[in-house]
Amino acid sequence: MLNLIGTYECKADVKGRVMVPAALKKQLAPVAQEGFVIKRAVFQPCLEVYPMAEWNALMQKMTTLNRFNRKNNDFIRRFTAGVKTVELDSNGRINIPKDLASFAGIQKELTLSTAINIVEIWDKDKYEQAISDAANDFADLAEEVMGDATAGDGIS
């Protein structure tokens, strides 16, 4: 399982290309050959980059949804809206498609933030605002999500 670590500030060039920082590129090296899928995030104004194996595992789960159920069909359509495949080029850059950059409000300054097995791409200011906004509620959220005493997994 891929377990990515780190948050990186970057700049996009006029063509929407972003140089992936060396530390992140090293972590992605084992999966870079297969390529990536980039898509709109569901809950935040950012983009998500899935290594192809992670995307395929997610799509395998989605194939179990009954397409004759309207909600499932609508979910699949919206979840995959704007999805594109991308690769690291020979210079270690990833190209952010213009329509997706527009969705996330990405201009020049951006943040690459790892989220376990994917990378989120944020406009730098929006990322800082999202982290700041969440700080007030994080203790309560952590208790609700991770504080199940019956789990016994020793996370503290």
C-alpha positions, 0 to 999 in steps of 0.5 A: 500500500502506498503511504505518501508523506508531506506538504509541498509548496510549488509554482505552476508555469503558464502552461499549467505544468508543476515540477513535482518536488524531489522528495515527493517524486521519490515516493511516487517513483514505484508507481510513476510508470503506470501514470496517474488520474487527476480529478475534482475533489468531492468535498473541497475546492482542490484536485486529487491525483491517484496513482493508477493502481489506487484509481483502479482499486477505487473503480473496482469498488464503483463497478459494484454499484447498480447503474439502474439506481438513479442515485448511483448513476448520478454519483458515478457521473459526478465523481468521474466528471473531468477525470483525466490521465496524467504522467510525470514528464521527463523533467518530473513535471505534471500538467494540470488540465486547464478545466481542472485548474479552473475548478480548484482556482489554481493560479500560480502558487499551489500546494501539493498535500499528501493524503495517505495514498493520493496527492491533493493539489490546492491553490496555496491560499485556499489550502491555508484557509482550509487548514486554518478553518479546520483547526478550530474543529480538529480536536472534536473531529479527531475524537469522533473519527479516531477516538473509538475506545473499542478499536483497541488499535493503540493509536494515540 
